[in-house]
């Protein structure tokens, strides 16, 4: 099974009002200090996972395109020395489309990045302003063009179900995104999270114009139609790609793979079988840096996962993807074919399909995914040892 490396860069120029990720705004960043900390953590995790073959690296955040290209190069070279590599390692970096970051793309490519994920979020200036984004729609279009000329693979992130957005407007925006030549789209419905600026506005009744549930469902279904017609299949609930252009790193998450997580707040899943562990790093950047430098580890927790923990995670992640979960993978993770009454009920209600290959959700089932997973986990049949 694949092994990946996730690197978290915690800094942004500003904090977007909808964002609940572990991101922070800082006036000064000592990038040489971050190089040393990342290198030290890579060496530590490599010693804990010595037999893995690295297949993917994902540099996320935050806004990783605020990193100097030298930092990216140091991360990639440290990982190259720490693990054996597969023949075709996917190296993804998240980036914002502001002109400064776009101008640095060549430096990231030279450092080894071969896939970029652009946080476009909207293609009109009014909505970009509402979402708290720093770039304009024109800058976004230019950045997409530069990305296509620089990297082998490009992803575009967009948010829909925005304030006062109509179904027709979303379809038009999606058509424009597809016309820009991307072969991978990540399309997320706007969610209002506690602890965010939008969360506080919503609680105060100040976030008006959000779509009701029926309109949000219409937007989701229309998204599937428009992308399918363009040849970008929904290989996961929110991700659409031309076959062969799927994110290998994200597939690793969804298929229960192992990965090392490095950086403030980063999560990891390392170890094999009954030795599988969940790791979680210290969230606050300066505290994480200090812990790495003083204690030799930025991890806050390293928790053994029980068979039920692993089963629940596999269901939660694996049922997000179009092909679902194979019986072979379920068995390898300790899940039997039955008896499974809740699964039988969901098959009868046409939310889940089961065949000789495995189990997967229908389009209707993906609309109820969290509920289905919670129900399935209540009577999941574990293989007795």
C-alpha positions as a Markdown table, in Angstrom:
| # | Residue | x | y | z |
|---|---|---|---|---|
| 1 | Unk | 0.0 | 0.0 | 0.0 |
| 2 | Unk | 1.2 | 3.5 | -0.8 |
| 3 | Unk | 3.1 | 5.7 | 1.6 |
| 4 | Unk | 3.0 | 9.5 | 1.5 |
| 5 | Unk | 4.4 | 12.6 | 3.2 |
| 6 | Unk | 2.3 | 15.6 | 4.2 |
| 7 | Unk | 4.1 | 18.9 | 5.0 |
| 8 | Unk | 2.1 | 21.7 | 6.6 |
| 9 | Unk | 3.1 | 25.3 | 6.1 |
| 10 | Unk | 1.0 | 27.3 | 8.6 |
| 11 | Unk | 1.2 | 30.9 | 7.3 |
| 12 | Unk | -1.1 | 33.1 | 5.2 |
| 13 | Unk | -1.1 | 36.7 | 4.2 |
| 14 | Unk | -4.6 | 37.1 | 5.6 |
| 15 | Unk | -7.1 | 34.7 | 7.3 |
| 16 | Unk | -10.1 | 34.0 | 5.0 |
| 17 | Unk | -13.4 | 34.4 | 6.8 |
| 18 | Unk | -14.6 | 30.9 | 6.0 |
| 19 | Unk | -11.3 | 29.1 | 6.8 |
| 20 | Unk | -11.0 | 26.8 | 9.8 |
| 21 | Unk | -7.7 | 25.3 | 8.8 |
| 22 | Unk | -4.6 | 25.8 | 11.0 |
| 23 | Unk | -3.3 | 29.0 | 9.4 |
| 24 | Unk | -1.8 | 32.1 | 10.9 |
| 25 | Unk | -0.7 | 35.5 | 9.9 |
| 26 | Unk | 2.8 | 36.6 | 10.7 |
| 27 | Unk | 4.8 | 39.8 | 9.9 |
| 28 | Unk | 8.2 | 38.0 | 9.9 |
| 29 | Unk | 9.0 | 34.3 | 9.1 |
| 30 | Unk | 12.5 | 32.9 | 9.7 |
| 31 | Unk | 12.5 | 30.6 | 6.7 |
| 32 | Unk | 16.0 | 29.1 | 7.5 |
| 33 | Unk | 14.6 | 28.0 | 10.9 |
| 34 | Unk | 11.7 | 26.3 | 9.2 |
| 35 | Unk | 14.1 | 24.5 | 6.8 |
| 36 | Unk | 16.0 | 23.0 | 9.8 |
| 37 | Unk | 12.8 | 22.0 | 11.6 |
| 38 | Unk | 11.3 | 20.3 | 8.5 |
| 39 | Unk | 14.6 | 18.4 | 7.9 |
| 40 | Unk | 14.8 | 17.3 | 11.5 |
| 41 | Unk | 11.3 | 16.0 | 11.5 |
| 42 | Unk | 11.7 | 14.2 | 8.1 |
| 43 | Unk | 14.8 | 12.4 | 9.6 |
| 44 | Unk | 12.8 | 11.4 | 12.7 |
| 45 | Unk | 9.8 | 10.1 | 10.9 |
| 46 | Unk | 12.1 | 8.2 | 8.4 |
| 47 | Unk | 13.7 | 6.4 | 11.4 |
| 48 | Unk | 10.2 | 5.5 | 12.6 |
| 49 | Unk | 9.0 | 4.3 | 9.2 |
| 50 | Unk | 12.2 | 2.9 | 7.7 |
| 51 | Unk | 10.8 | 0.3 | 5.3 |
| 52 | Unk | 8.4 | 2.6 | 3.4 |
| 53 | Unk | 8.6 | 3.5 | -0.3 |
| 54 | Unk | 7.6 | 7.1 | -0.8 |
| 55 | Unk | 5.0 | 7.7 | -3.5 |
| 56 | Unk | 3.6 | 11.1 | -2.8 |
| 57 | Unk | 4.5 | 14.4 | -1.2 |
| 58 | Unk | 1.9 | 17.1 | -0.5 |
| 59 | Unk | 2.8 | 20.6 | 0.7 |
| 60 | Unk | -0.3 | 22.2 | 2.1 |
| 61 | Unk | -1.3 | 25.0 | 4.4 |
| 62 | Unk | -1.8 | 27.8 | 5.0 |
| 63 | Unk | -0.4 | 29.3 | 1.8 |
| 64 | Unk | 2.7 | 27.3 | 0.9 |
| 65 | Unk | 3.4 | 29.6 | -2.1 |
| 66 | Unk | 4.7 | 32.0 | 0.6 |
| 67 | Unk | 7.6 | 29.7 | 1.1 |
| 68 | Unk | 10.9 | 30.5 | -0.5 |
| 69 | Unk | 11.7 | 28.0 | -3.3 |
| 70 | Unk | 14.8 | 27.1 | -1.2 |
| 71 | Unk | 12.5 | 25.8 | 1.6 |
| 72 | Unk | 10.6 | 23.6 | -0.9 |
| 73 | Unk | 13.9 | 22.3 | -2.4 |
| 74 | Unk | 15.2 | 21.4 | 1.1 |
| 75 | Unk | 12.1 | 19.5 | 2.0 |
| 76 | Unk | 12.1 | 17.5 | -1.2 |
| 77 | Unk | 15.8 | 16.7 | -1.1 |
| 78 | Unk | 15.6 | 15.7 | 2.6 |
| 79 | Unk | 12.7 | 13.3 | 1.8 |
| 80 | Unk | 14.7 | 11.9 | -1.2 |
| 81 | Unk | 17.6 | 11.0 | 1.2 |
| 82 | Unk | 15.3 | 9.7 | 3.9 |
| 83 | Unk | 13.2 | 7.1 | 2.0 |
| 84 | Unk | 13.4 | 5.0 | -1.0 |
| 85 | Unk | 11.3 | 6.6 | -3.8 |
| 86 | Unk | 8.9 | 5.0 | -6.3 |
| 87 | Unk | 9.7 | 5.6 | -10.0 |
| 88 | Unk | 7.1 | 8.4 | -10.4 |
| 89 | Unk | 6.7 | 10.4 | -7.1 |
| 90 | Unk | 3.8 | 12.9 | -7.2 |
| 91 | Unk | 4.9 | 16.2 | -5.5 |
| 92 | Unk | 1.9 | 18.6 | -5.0 |
| 93 | Unk | 2.0 | 22.1 | -3.7 |
| 94 | Unk | -0.9 | 24.4 | -2.8 |
| 95 | Unk | -0.6 | 27.9 | -4.1 |
| 96 | Unk | -2.6 | 31.2 | -4.2 |
| 97 | Unk | -2.9 | 32.9 | -7.6 |
| 98 | Unk | -1.6 | 36.4 | -6.6 |
| 99 | Unk | 0.9 | 37.8 | -9.0 |
| 100 | Unk | 3.9 | 37.5 | -6.6 |
| 101 | Unk | 3.3 | 33.7 | -5.9 |
| 102 | Unk | 2.6 | 33.0 | -9.6 |
| 103 | Unk | 6.0 | 34.6 | -10.5 |
| 104 | Unk | 7.7 | 32.1 | -8.3 |
| 105 | Unk | 6.2 | 29.0 | -9.9 |
| 106 | Unk | 9.4 | 28.4 | -12.0 |
| 107 | Unk | 11.4 | 28.2 | -8.7 |
| 108 | Unk | 9.0 | 25.6 | -7.3 |
| 109 | Unk | 9.2 | 23.5 | -10.5 |
| 110 | Unk | 13.0 | 23.6 | -10.3 |
| 111 | Unk | 12.8 | 22.5 | -6.7 |
| 112 | Unk | 10.9 | 19.3 | -7.8 |
| 113 | Unk | 7.2 | 20.2 | -7.6 |
| 114 | Unk | 5.3 | 18.5 | -10.5 |
| 115 | Unk | 1.7 | 19.2 | -9.5 |
| 116 | Unk | 0.1 | 22.5 | -8.2 |
| 117 | Unk | -3.3 | 23.1 | -6.6 |
| 118 | Unk | -4.5 | 26.7 | -7.1 |
| 119 | Unk | -6.9 | 28.2 | -4.5 |
| 120 | Unk | -9.0 | 30.2 | -7.0 |
| 121 | Unk | -12.3 | 29.8 | -5.1 |
| 122 | Unk | -14.3 | 32.1 | -7.4 |
| 123 | Unk | -14.0 | 33.7 | -10.9 |
| 124 | Unk | -15.6 | 37.0 | -10.2 |
| 125 | Unk | -14.3 | 39.9 | -8.2 |
| 126 | Unk | -17.4 | 40.5 | -6.1 |
| 127 | Unk | -17.5 | 37.0 | -4.7 |
| 128 | Unk | -13.7 | 37.0 | -4.2 |
| 129 | Unk | -14.1 | 40.1 | -2.1 |
| 130 | Unk | -16.9 | 38.4 | 0.0 |
| 131 | Unk | -14.7 | 35.4 | 0.5 |
| 132 | Unk | -11.9 | 37.6 | 1.7 |
| 133 | Unk | -9.5 | 36.6 | -1.1 |
| 134 | Unk | -6.6 | 38.8 | -1.9 |
| 135 | Unk | -6.4 | 38.2 | -5.7 |
| 136 | Unk | -8.7 | 39.3 | -8.5 |
| 137 | Unk | -10.4 | 37.1 | -11.1 |
| 138 | Unk | -8.0 | 38.4 | -13.7 |
| 139 | Unk | -5.0 | 37.4 | -11.6 |
| 140 | Unk | -6.6 | 34.0 | -11.1 |
| 141 | Unk | -6.9 | 33.4 | -14.9 |
| 142 | Unk | -3.3 | 34.5 | -15.5 |
| 143 | Unk | -2.1 | 32.3 | -12.7 |
| 144 | Unk | -3.9 | 29.3 | -14.2 |
| 145 | Unk | -2.2 | 30.0 | -17.5 |
| 146 | Unk | 1.3 | 30.2 | -15.9 |
| 147 | Unk | 0.6 | 27.1 | -13.9 |
| 148 | Unk | -0.3 | 25.1 | -17.0 |
| 149 | Unk | 2.9 | 26.3 | -18.8 |
| 150 | Unk | 5.0 | 25.4 | -15.7 |
| 151 | Unk | 3.7 | 22.2 | -14.1 |
| 152 | Unk | 2.8 | 18.8 | -15.5 |
| 153 | Unk | -0.5 | 18.7 | -13.6 |
| 154 | Unk | -2.8 | 21.5 | -12.3 |
| 155 | Unk | -5.8 | 21.5 | -10.0 |
| 156 | Unk | -8.2 | 24.4 | -9.4 |
| 157 | Unk | -10.2 | 24.8 | -6.2 |
| 158 | Unk | -13.6 | 26.5 | -6.4 |
| 159 | Unk | -16.2 | 27.1 | -3.7 |
| 160 | Unk | -19.9 | 27.1 | -4.6 |
| 161 | Unk | -23.2 | 27.7 | -2.8 |
| 162 | Unk | -21.9 | 31.1 | -2.0 |
| 163 | Unk | -24.0 | 34.1 | -0.8 |
| 164 | Unk | -26.7 | 35.0 | -3.4 |
| 165 | Unk | -25.2 | 32.7 | -6.0 |
| 166 | Unk | -27.8 | 31.3 | -8.4 |
| 167 | Unk | -27.6 | 27.9 | -10.1 |
| 168 | Unk | -27.2 | 29.5 | -13.5 |
| 169 | Unk | -24.2 | 31.6 | -12.2 |
| 170 | Unk | -22.5 | 28.5 | -10.8 |
| 171 | Unk | -23.0 | 26.6 | -14.0 |
| 172 | Unk | -21.5 | 29.5 | -16.0 |
| 173 | Unk | -18.6 | 29.8 | -13.7 |
| 174 | Unk | -17.9 | 26.1 | -13.9 |
| 175 | Unk | -18.0 | 26.2 | -17.7 |
| 176 | Unk | -15.4 | 29.0 | -17.6 |
| 177 | Unk | -13.2 | 27.0 | -15.3 |
| 178 | Unk | -13.4 | 24.0 | -17.6 |
| 179 | Unk | -12.6 | 26.2 | -20.6 |
| 180 | Unk | -9.3 | 27.2 | -19.0 |
| 181 | Unk | -7.9 | 23.8 | -19.7 |
| 182 | Unk | -7.7 | 22.2 | -16.2 |
| 183 | Unk | -7.9 | 18.4 | -16.0 |
| 184 | Unk | -8.7 | 18.4 | -12.3 |
| 185 | Unk | -11.2 | 20.4 | -10.3 |
| 186 | Unk | -11.8 | 20.4 | -6.5 |
| 187 | Unk | -15.3 | 21.8 | -6.0 |
| 188 | Unk | -16.4 | 22.4 | -2.4 |
| 189 | Unk | -19.7 | 23.6 | -1.1 |
| 190 | Unk | -19.3 | 26.5 | 1.3 |
| 191 | Unk | -19.7 | 25.3 | 4.8 |
| 192 | Unk | -20.0 | 27.6 | 7.8 |
| 193 | Unk | -17.6 | 26.4 | 10.5 |
| 194 | Unk | -17.6 | 27.3 | 14.2 |
| 195 | Unk | -14.7 | 29.6 | 15.2 |
| 196 | Unk | -14.5 | 31.3 | 11.8 |
| 197 | Unk | -15.5 | 34.9 | 10.9 |
| 198 | Unk | -18.3 | 33.5 | 8.8 |
| 199 | Unk | -19.4 | 31.3 | 11.8 |
| 200 | Unk | -19.7 | 34.3 | 14.0 |
| 201 | Unk | -21.6 | 36.3 | 11.4 |
| 202 | Unk | -23.9 | 33.5 | 10.7 |
| 203 | Unk | -24.7 | 33.1 | 14.5 |
| 204 | Unk | -25.5 | 36.8 | 14.6 |
| 205 | Unk | -27.8 | 36.6 | 11.6 |
| 206 | Unk | -25.5 | 38.7 | 9.5 |
| 207 | Unk | -24.6 | 36.1 | 6.8 |
| 208 | Unk | -27.5 | 36.5 | 4.4 |
| 209 | Unk | -28.2 | 35.0 | 1.0 |
| 210 | Unk | -26.9 | 31.5 | 1.6 |
| 211 | Unk | -28.7 | 28.9 | -0.4 |
| 212 | Unk | -31.3 | 26.6 | 1.2 |
| 213 | Unk | -30.8 | 22.9 | 1.2 |
| 214 | Unk | -32.7 | 22.3 | -2.0 |
| 215 | Unk | -30.7 | 24.8 | -4.0 |
| 216 | Unk | -27.4 | 23.5 | -2.6 |
| 217 | Unk | -28.4 | 19.9 | -3.7 |
| 218 | Unk | -29.3 | 21.3 | -7.1 |
| 219 | Unk | -25.9 | 22.9 | -7.3 |
| 220 | Unk | -24.2 | 19.6 | -6.3 |
| 221 | Unk | -26.2 | 17.6 | -8.9 |
| 222 | Unk | -25.5 | 20.2 | -11.6 |
| 223 | Unk | -21.8 | 20.0 | -10.8 |
| 224 | Unk | -21.8 | 16.3 | -11.5 |
| 225 | Unk | -23.6 | 16.8 | -14.8 |
| 226 | Unk | -21.4 | 19.6 | -16.1 |
| 227 | Unk | -18.1 | 17.9 | -15.1 |
| 228 | Unk | -19.2 | 14.5 | -16.4 |
| 229 | Unk | -20.1 | 16.1 | -19.8 |
| 230 | Unk | -16.6 | 17.6 | -19.9 |
| 231 | Unk | -14.9 | 14.3 | -19.1 |
| 232 | Unk | -13.9 | 15.2 | -15.6 |
| 233 | Unk | -15.5 | 12.3 | -13.6 |
| 234 | Unk | -16.3 | 12.6 | -9.9 |
| 235 | Unk | -13.8 | 10.2 | -8.5 |
| 236 | Unk | -14.5 | 11.5 | -5.0 |
| 237 | Unk | -17.4 | 13.6 | -3.6 |
| 238 | Unk | -15.7 | 16.9 | -4.2 |
| 239 | Unk | -13.0 | 16.0 | -6.7 |
| 240 | Unk | -13.4 | 15.7 | -10.5 |
| 241 | Unk | -10.7 | 14.6 | -13.0 |
| 242 | Unk | -10.0 | 13.3 | -16.4 |
| 243 | Unk | -9.1 | 9.6 | -15.9 |
| 244 | Unk | -5.4 | 9.4 | -14.9 |
| 245 | Unk | -5.3 | 12.9 | -13.5 |
| 246 | Unk | -6.6 | 12.1 | -10.1 |
| 247 | Unk | -4.6 | 13.3 | -7.0 |
| 248 | Unk | -2.6 | 10.2 | -5.9 |
| 249 | Unk | -1.9 | 11.8 | -2.5 |
| 250 | Unk | -5.5 | 12.3 | -1.7 |
| 251 | Unk | -6.3 | 8.8 | -3.0 |
| 252 | Unk | -3.8 | 7.5 | -0.4 |
| 253 | Unk | -5.9 | 9.1 | 2.4 |
| 254 | Unk | -9.2 | 7.8 | 1.0 |
| 255 | Unk | -7.9 | 4.2 | 0.6 |
| 256 | Unk | -6.6 | 3.9 | 4.1 |
| 257 | Unk | -2.9 | 4.3 | 3.2 |
| 258 | Unk | 0.0 | 5.3 | 5.5 |
| 259 | Unk | 1.5 | 8.8 | 5.6 |
| 260 | Unk | 3.8 | 10.9 | 7.7 |
| 261 | Unk | 2.5 | 14.3 | 8.8 |
| 262 | Unk | 4.9 | 17.1 | 9.5 |
| 263 | Unk | 4.3 | 20.7 | 10.5 |
| 264 | Unk | 2.0 | 22.5 | 13.0 |
| 265 | Unk | -1.2 | 20.6 | 13.4 |
| 266 | Unk | -0.3 | 18.0 | 10.9 |
| 267 | Unk | -1.9 | 14.5 | 11.2 |
| 268 | Unk | -0.3 | 11.2 | 10.2 |
| 269 | Unk | -1.1 | 7.5 | 10.0 |
| 270 | Unk | 2.0 | 5.4 | 10.4 |
| 271 | Unk | 2.8 | 1.8 | 11.2 |
| 272 | Unk | 1.2 | -1.4 | 9.9 |
| 273 | Unk | -1.6 | -3.7 | 10.9 |
| 274 | Unk | -2.1 | -3.8 | 14.7 |
| 275 | Unk | 0.8 | -1.4 | 15.1 |
| 276 | Unk | -1.0 | 1.4 | 13.2 |
| 277 | Unk | -0.8 | 4.8 | 15.0 |
| 278 | Unk | -2.4 | 8.2 | 14.6 |
| 279 | Unk | -0.1 | 11.1 | 15.1 |
| 280 | Unk | -1.0 | 14.8 | 15.6 |
| 281 | Unk | 1.5 | 17.7 | 15.8 |
| 282 | Unk | 1.4 | 20.7 | 18.1 |
| 283 | Unk | -0.8 | 23.3 | 16.3 |
| 284 | Unk | 0.8 | 26.7 | 17.2 |
| 285 | Unk | 3.7 | 27.4 | 14.9 |
| 286 | Unk | 6.2 | 28.9 | 17.4 |
| 287 | Unk | 5.4 | 26.2 | 19.9 |
| 288 | Unk | 5.9 | 23.5 | 17.2 |
| 289 | Unk | 9.2 | 25.0 | 16.2 |
| 290 | Unk | 10.5 | 25.2 | 19.8 |
| 291 | Unk | 9.4 | 21.6 | 20.4 |
| 292 | Unk | 11.3 | 20.3 | 17.4 |
| 293 | Unk | 14.4 | 22.3 | 18.4 |
| 294 | Unk | 14.3 | 21.5 | 22.1 |
| 295 | Unk | 12.7 | 18.0 | 22.3 |
| 296 | Unk | 13.5 | 16.6 | 18.9 |
| 297 | Unk | 9.8 | 16.1 | 18.0 |
| 298 | Unk | 6.9 | 18.4 | 17.1 |
| 299 | Unk | 4.3 | 15.7 | 17.8 |
| 300 | Unk | 1.7 | 16.2 | 20.5 |
| 301 | Unk | 0.1 | 12.8 | 20.3 |
| 302 | Unk | 0.9 | 9.3 | 19.0 |
| 303 | Unk | -2.1 | 7.1 | 19.6 |
| 304 | Unk | -2.5 | 3.4 | 18.8 |
| 305 | Unk | -5.6 | 2.7 | 16.6 |
| 306 | Unk | -7.8 | -0.2 | 17.5 |
| 307 | Unk | -9.4 | -2.4 | 14.9 |
| 308 | Unk | -12.7 | -0.5 | 15.3 |
| 309 | Unk | -10.9 | 2.8 | 14.9 |
| 310 | Unk | -9.3 | 1.6 | 11.7 |
| 311 | Unk | -12.6 | 0.3 | 10.4 |
| 312 | Unk | -14.4 | 3.5 | 11.1 |
| 313 | Unk | -11.7 | 5.6 | 9.4 |
| 314 | Unk | -11.7 | 3.3 | 6.4 |
| 315 | Unk | -15.5 | 3.6 | 5.9 |
| 316 | Unk | -15.4 | 7.4 | 6.4 |
| 317 | Unk | -12.7 | 7.9 | 3.9 |
| 318 | Unk | -13.2 | 5.0 | 1.4 |
| 319 | Unk | -16.9 | 5.6 | 0.8 |
| 320 | Unk | -16.1 | 9.1 | -0.5 |
| 321 | Unk | -14.5 | 7.7 | -3.7 |
| 322 | Unk | -16.4 | 6.6 | -6.7 |
| 323 | Unk | -15.2 | 3.0 | -6.7 |
| 324 | Unk | -15.7 | 2.6 | -3.0 |
| 325 | Unk | -14.0 | -0.1 | -1.0 |
| 326 | Unk | -12.9 | -3.5 | -2.3 |
| 327 | Unk | -13.6 | -6.6 | -0.3 |
| 328 | Unk | -9.9 | -7.3 | -0.5 |
| 329 | Unk | -9.1 | -4.0 | 1.2 |
| 330 | Unk | -11.9 | -4.4 | 3.8 |
| 331 | Unk | -10.6 | -7.8 | 4.7 |
| 332 | Unk | -7.0 | -6.6 | 4.9 |
| 333 | Unk | -8.2 | -4.0 | 7.4 |
| 334 | Unk | -10.1 | -6.6 | 9.5 |
| 335 | Unk | -13.7 | -6.1 | 8.2 |
| 336 | Unk | -15.8 | -9.1 | 7.3 |
| 337 | Unk | -18.5 | -9.3 | 4.6 |
| 338 | Unk | -21.2 | -9.9 | 7.2 |
| 339 | Unk | -23.5 | -10.2 | 8.8 |
| 340 | Unk | -24.0 | -6.4 | 8.4 |
| 341 | Unk | -27.7 | -5.5 | 8.8 |
| 342 | Unk | -27.2 | -1.7 | 8.3 |
| 343 | Unk | -25.3 | -2.3 | 5.0 |
| 344 | Unk | -28.1 | -4.6 | 3.8 |
| 345 | Unk | -30.7 | -1.9 | 4.6 |
| 346 | Unk | -28.7 | 0.8 | 2.7 |
| 347 | Unk | -28.4 | -1.5 | -0.3 |
| 348 | Unk | -32.2 | -2.0 | -0.2 |
| 349 | Unk | -32.7 | 1.8 | 0.0 |
| 350 | Unk | -30.3 | 2.2 | -3.0 |
| 351 | Unk | -27.8 | 4.4 | -1.1 |
| 352 | Unk | -25.1 | 1.7 | -1.4 |
| 353 | Unk | -24.2 | -0.8 | -4.1 |
| 354 | Unk | -22.5 | -4.1 | -3.2 |
| 355 | Unk | -21.2 | -6.6 | -5.8 |
| 356 | Unk | -18.4 | -9.1 | -6.2 |
| 357 | Unk | -15.8 | -6.3 | -6.1 |
| 358 | Unk | -16.8 | -4.4 | -3.0 |
| 359 | Unk | -19.2 | -1.7 | -1.7 |
| 360 | Unk | -19.7 | 1.9 | -3.0 |
| 361 | Unk | -22.2 | 4.7 | -2.5 |
| 362 | Unk | -24.7 | 5.7 | -5.2 |
| 363 | Unk | -24.9 | 9.4 | -6.1 |
| 364 | Unk | -27.9 | 9.7 | -3.7 |
| 365 | Unk | -25.9 | 8.0 | -1.0 |
| 366 | Unk | -23.0 | 10.5 | -1.4 |
| 367 | Unk | -25.5 | 13.3 | -0.5 |
| 368 | Unk | -26.0 | 11.5 | 2.9 |
| 369 | Unk | -22.4 | 10.3 | 3.3 |
| 370 | Unk | -21.8 | 11.3 | 7.0 |
| 371 | Unk | -25.1 | 9.7 | 8.1 |
| 372 | Unk | -24.4 | 6.5 | 6.2 |
| 373 | Unk | -20.9 | 6.1 | 7.6 |
| 374 | Unk | -22.1 | 6.7 | 11.2 |
| 375 | Unk | -24.8 | 4.1 | 10.8 |
| 376 | Unk | -22.6 | 1.5 | 9.1 |
| 377 | Unk | -20.0 | 1.9 | 11.9 |
| 378 | Unk | -22.6 | 0.8 | 14.6 |
| 379 | Unk | -22.6 | -2.8 | 13.5 |
| 380 | Unk | -19.5 | -3.2 | 11.3 |
| 381 | Unk | -18.5 | -6.9 | 11.4 |
| 382 | Unk | -14.9 | -7.3 | 12.5 |
| 383 | Unk | -12.9 | -10.4 | 11.6 |
| 384 | Unk | -12.1 | -12.3 | 14.8 |
| 385 | Unk | -8.5 | -13.2 | 15.4 |
